[in-house]
Amino acid sequence: MDILQQELIRAKVLPDDYNFEAHKKLVPMQAGDVPVTYADISDLERDFGFKPSTSLRDGLRKFAEWYKFFYKV
């Protein structure tokens, strides 16, 4: 199970038995999609001393909690 799925279930946005595979729809690349991205934050670190430290799981957990609150799911 991927992290977003786990966090959506944890936040009770989706039920424990939600069938992700049954709802998954794979489509070709869409307009605006990019196959690869690169992030270079060296200027940000150098100029402002800022280095992001939020893990993917923590960020997705916060998103799932916000989503539940905002949309009253």
Buried (B, 14 or more C-beta within 10 A) or exposed (E): EEBBBBBBBBBEBBEEEEEEEEEEEEEEEEEEEEEEEEEEEEEEEEEEEEEEEEEEEEEBBEBBBEBBEEEEE
